[in-house]
Amino acid sequence: MQHRVRVAGVATVLIGLLCAGSPTAAAQSSAPPHESATTRSEAGIAGHPTADLKLTRTDILTRAQSWIDERVPYSQSRWHTNQFGRYRQDCSGYVSMAWGLKNVRWTGNIMEVATRISKSNLLPGDALWLHSSGTQHIALFVRWADSGKTKAVVREEYRTGTVASQRTWSASRTASFNAIRYNNVIEGDAKTCAVVNENHTSYPQLAEGAKGELVKAAQCLLAGAGFNTGTDGPSGTFDATTTSAVKQYQTKVGLTSDGTVDTHTWTALLSRGSTPTVQDGSTGSAVSRVQRSLNAATNAGLGVDGQFGPKTAAAVKSYQSSRDLGADGIVGPNTWAALQAGK
């Protein structure tokens, strides 16, 4: 999509957003292509996600490889359909496909589903992203090309006249980008987390020896946060490995490291992720995280439907009042910070 801007108060011109960048200096000197700023859902297309998927890193790379195998050409205006859904054929459309997003994102709002990380922590399936006045581009990280971890091997849709492919970036180009991680990536081999129910109206305390669906939910939340609870996915048994993961997570977020998933630990785990401002009328995964975390923090008993209505607003105000926050019913930076600290 293009944006209208007034020039010298007289004429109107159309400008695009750059999906720029070549691994080579020669290519960088030529005019880069334009990225679409469209955020669009293709729900209803066969195979297209009806919600943002939870995927392992292997899943992400497999999806990305499909466009390379199919030699999908870069285009800002064309859309490609395969078994994974229908996505725009530019850089952010490619990453949206690989990450299994319901809505086709662009570099200006991809951070609604991702979190910045250190480059030293990059893993396959993460991304390198830049959104500035001069360059807007995103590419999937595959591995490091050198032992010094300065040159990234990426998969990307780059520019008009090229197809989806795997390239090695120069050290200077790699250094100019930010490292980000998809919020729904499943660490390890916990593929079955995709079918585990994390939506509950209450979250009772769990400790070693506990069993059941809530233990599976806790294990998947811990795995999503990067803490190993077992190589075979969520077992539903709170064992020594799960206890160790809980203690490590608690230490990371500043909670008492006792290995028990109590109210504070549940609240922090369930609210983990991006922190967009949400309020009455908002919808989506961030609202669902608010509803889950309020159910843990205050026994709000909310239905987890991703719809920010009067009941959710009332629960937010109650939480804010009890934590000495401004009780305006809006989940902004301070409320998110309290939730993610397990308060």
C-alpha positions in Angstrom: 0.0 0.0 0.0 1.2 3.5 -0.7 0.8 6.7 1.3 -0.2 10.2 0.0 2.0 13.1 1.2 1.7 16.8 0.3 4.8 18.2 -1.4 5.3 22.0 -1.0 1.6 22.3 -0.3 0.8 22.0 -4.0 1.0 18.5 -5.4 0.4 15.1 -4.0 2.8 12.3 -4.7 2.9 8.7 -3.8 5.7 7.2 -1.9 6.3 3.5 -0.9 8.0 2.0 2.0 11.4 0.4 1.1 11.9 -3.3 1.4 15.5 -2.6 0.8 18.8 -4.2 1.1 21.2 -6.3 -0.8 24.0 -8.4 0.5 26.3 -6.9 -2.0 27.4 -3.3 -2.4 26.6 -3.4 -6.1 23.0 -4.3 -5.5 22.7 -1.7 -2.7 23.6 1.0 -5.2 20.5 0.4 -7.3 17.0 1.5 -6.6 15.4 -0.8 -3.9 11.9 -2.2 -4.2 8.9 -0.9 -2.2 7.3 -2.8 0.6 3.6 -2.7 1.1 2.2 -1.3 4.3 -0.9 -3.4 4.1 -1.9 -5.5 7.1 -4.4 -8.0 5.7 -6.0 -11.2 6.8 -6.5 -14.0 4.3 -8.6 -16.1 6.7 -10.9 -18.3 4.6 -8.2 -19.2 2.1 -7.5 -23.0 2.3 -4.6 -23.6 4.6 -4.4 -20.0 5.8 -4.2 -19.7 9.6 -7.3 -18.5 11.5 -5.1 -17.3 14.3 -1.3 -16.7 14.7 0.2 -20.2 14.8 2.5 -21.6 17.5 5.4 -23.1 15.6 8.7 -24.8 16.3 11.9 -23.5 14.6 11.9 -26.5 12.3 8.3 -25.6 11.3 9.3 -22.0 10.5 12.2 -23.0 8.4 10.2 -25.6 6.6 7.5 -23.0 5.7 10.2 -20.6 4.5 11.9 -23.2 2.3 8.6 -23.8 0.5 8.8 -20.4 -1.2 12.5 -21.0 -2.1 11.5 -24.4 -3.7 8.7 -22.7 -5.6 10.9 -19.8 -6.7 8.3 -17.2 -5.6 9.2 -13.9 -7.2 9.3 -10.7 -5.2 6.3 -8.5 -5.7 4.6 -5.8 -3.7 1.3 -6.3 -5.5 1.1 -10.0 -6.0 0.1 -12.7 -3.5 1.3 -16.4 -3.5 -0.8 -19.3 -2.3 0.4 -22.7 -1.2 -0.4 -25.2 1.5 0.5 -22.6 4.2 -2.0 -20.0 3.0 -2.0 -16.8 0.9 0.6 -14.1 1.5 2.0 -11.0 -0.2 5.2 -11.6 -2.0 7.5 -9.0 -0.3 9.9 -9.3 2.6 7.3 -9.0 5.4 4.8 -11.1 3.6 7.4 -13.9 3.4 8.1 -13.7 7.1 4.4 -13.5 7.9 4.0 -16.8 6.0 7.0 -18.5 7.7 5.8 -17.5 11.1 2.2 -18.6 10.3 0.5 -15.3 11.0 -3.2 -14.8 10.4 -2.7 -11.2 9.3 -0.1 -10.4 6.7 2.2 -7.9 8.4 4.6 -5.2 7.3 7.8 -3.9 8.9 5.9 -1.1 10.6 3.7 -3.5 12.7 5.6 -6.8 12.7 6.7 -6.0 16.3 3.2 -6.5 17.5 3.9 -10.2 17.2 7.7 -10.2 18.0 10.2 -9.1 20.7 13.6 -7.6 20.3 16.5 -9.9 21.4 20.3 -9.6 21.5 22.0 -10.7 18.2 24.1 -13.1 20.3 20.9 -15.0 21.1 19.7 -15.4 17.5 18.4 -18.9 16.7 17.1 -20.3 13.4 13.6 -18.9 12.7 14.3 -15.6 14.4 14.5 -12.5 12.2 16.7 -9.5 11.3 14.5 -6.4 11.1 15.0 -2.7 10.3 12.3 -0.1 10.1 13.8 3.4 9.6 13.2 6.4 7.3 15.7 5.0 4.8 15.3 1.3 5.0 12.4 -1.1 5.8 13.3 -4.7 5.5 13.0 -8.1 7.3 14.7 -11.4 6.7 14.6 -14.8 8.5 17.8 -15.8 10.3 19.1 -19.3 9.5 22.6 -19.4 11.0 25.9 -17.6 11.3 28.3 -17.8 8.4 31.4 -17.2 10.5 32.7 -18.2 14.0 32.7 -14.5 15.0 28.9 -14.3 14.5 29.1 -11.2 12.3 27.7 -12.5 9.0 24.2 -13.8 9.0 22.8 -16.4 6.6 19.2 -15.4 5.9 16.2 -16.4 3.9 14.4 -13.5 2.3 12.3 -11.9 -0.4 14.5 -9.0 -1.4 13.8 -7.0 -4.5 12.0 -6.9 -7.9 13.6 -9.3 -10.3 14.6 -11.8 -7.6 13.0 -14.8 -6.0 12.8 -16.0 -2.5 16.3 -17.4 -1.6 18.9 -17.9 1.0 21.8 -15.4 1.1 24.8 -14.5 3.3 24.9 -10.9 4.4 28.0 -8.9 4.9 29.1 -8.0 8.5 28.3 -4.4 8.0 24.8 -5.2 6.8 24.1 -7.7 9.6 25.3 -5.1 12.1 22.7 -2.5 10.9 19.7 -4.7 11.6 17.9 -5.5 14.9 17.4 -9.1 16.0 13.8 -10.1 16.8 11.9 -13.3 17.9 8.4 -14.4 17.0 6.4 -14.4 20.3 4.7 -17.8 19.5 7.8 -19.8 18.7 7.9 -23.1 20.5 11.3 -23.9 21.8 12.7 -27.4 21.6 10.6 -30.2 20.2 7.4 -29.4 22.0 5.2 -29.6 18.9 2.2 -30.8 20.8 2.0 -27.4 22.6 0.0 -26.3 19.6 -3.0 -28.3 20.8 -2.6 -27.6 24.6 -5.3 -25.4 26.0 -3.9 -22.4 27.9 -7.3 -20.7 28.3 -8.7 -21.3 31.8 -10.8 -19.3 34.2 -8.5 -20.1 37.1 -4.9 -21.1 37.6 -4.4 -23.0 40.8 -0.9 -23.4 42.4 1.1 -26.3 40.9 4.2 -28.0 42.4 6.3 -31.1 41.7 4.1 -34.2 41.6 1.1 -32.4 40.0 -0.4 -33.8 36.9 -3.0 -32.7 34.3 -3.8 -30.2 31.6 -2.8 -27.2 33.7 0.7 -28.8 34.1 0.8 -29.1 30.3 -0.1 -25.4 30.0 2.6 -24.4 32.4 5.2 -26.6 30.6 4.3 -25.0 27.2 4.5 -21.5 28.6 7.9 -22.3 30.1 9.0 -23.8 26.8 7.8 -20.7 25.0 9.9 -18.6 27.3 13.0 -20.6 26.5 13.1 -23.0 29.4 13.4 -26.8 28.8 10.7 -28.9 30.4 11.5 -32.1 28.5 12.5 -33.1 24.9 9.2 -34.9 24.1 6.9 -32.0 24.6 4.5 -31.3 27.5 4.1 -34.5 29.5 1.5 -33.2 31.9 3.6 -34.4 34.8 5.3 -31.8 37.0 8.7 -33.5 37.4 12.2 -32.5 38.4 12.9 -31.0 34.9 9.8 -28.9 35.1 10.8 -27.7 38.6 14.2 -26.7 37.4 12.6 -24.8 34.5 10.2 -23.0 36.9 13.1 -22.0 39.2 15.1 -20.6 36.2 12.2 -18.6 34.9 11.4 -17.2 38.4 15.0 -16.1 38.7 14.8 -14.4 35.3 11.7 -12.3 36.1 12.7 -11.5 39.7 10.3 -13.8 41.6 11.1 -16.1 44.5 12.8 -19.1 43.0 11.0 -22.0 44.8 9.9 -24.1 41.8 6.2 -23.7 42.5 3.9 -22.2 39.9 2.0 -19.9 42.1 -0.2 -16.9 41.4 2.8 -14.6 40.7 4.5 -17.1 38.3 1.3 -17.9 36.4 0.6 -14.1 36.0 4.1 -13.5 34.6 4.0 -16.5 32.3 0.5 -15.8 30.9 1.2 -12.2 30.2 4.6 -12.7 28.5 4.9 -11.2 25.0 4.4 -7.9 23.2 2.8 -5.0 25.1 0.5 -3.1 22.9 -2.0 -0.8 24.5 -5.4 -2.5 24.7 -8.7 -1.2 26.0 -12.5 -1.4 25.6 -13.1 -2.5 22.0 -9.7 -4.0 21.4 -9.5 -7.6 20.1 -6.8 -10.2 19.5 -4.1 -12.3 21.1 -2.9 -9.5 23.4 -6.4 -9.2 24.9 -6.4 -13.0 25.4 -3.1 -12.7 27.3 -4.6 -9.9 29.5 -7.7 -12.1 30.3 -5.6 -15.1 31.2 -3.2 -13.2 33.4 -6.1 -11.4 35.2 -7.7 -14.8 35.8 -4.4 -15.9 37.4 -3.7 -12.6 39.3 -7.1 -11.8 40.7 -9.4 -14.9 40.0 -11.3 -12.6 37.6 -13.1 -15.6 36.0 -13.0 -14.1 32.6 -13.9 -16.1 29.5 -10.8 -16.0 27.3 -12.2 -14.8 24.0 -9.8 -12.1 22.9 -12.7 -9.5 23.1 -12.0 -6.5 25.4 -15.5 -5.8 26.6 -17.1 -4.4 29.9 -16.2 -7.4 32.0 -12.6 -7.3 31.0 -12.5 -3.5 31.5 -13.9 -4.0 35.0 -11.3 -6.7 35.8 -8.5 -4.4 34.6 -9.7 -1.6 36.8 -9.9 -3.9 39.8 -6.4 -5.1 39.2 -5.1 -1.6 38.7 -6.7 -0.4 41.9 -5.3 -3.3 43.9 -1.7 -2.6 42.6 -1.8 1.1 43.1 -2.0 1.8 39.3 -4.2 4.4 37.7 -7.5 2.6 37.4 -8.5 3.7 33.9 -9.3 0.3 32.5 -6.6 0.7 29.8 -3.8 -1.9 29.7 -0.8 0.3 28.9 3.0 0.1 29.7 2.6 0.3 33.5 -0.1 -2.4 33.7 1.8 -4.7 31.3 4.9 -4.2 33.4 3.1 -5.2 36.6 1.5 -8.2 35.0 4.8 -9.4 33.4 6.5 -8.9 36.8 4.0 -11.3 38.3 2.3 -8.7 40.5 
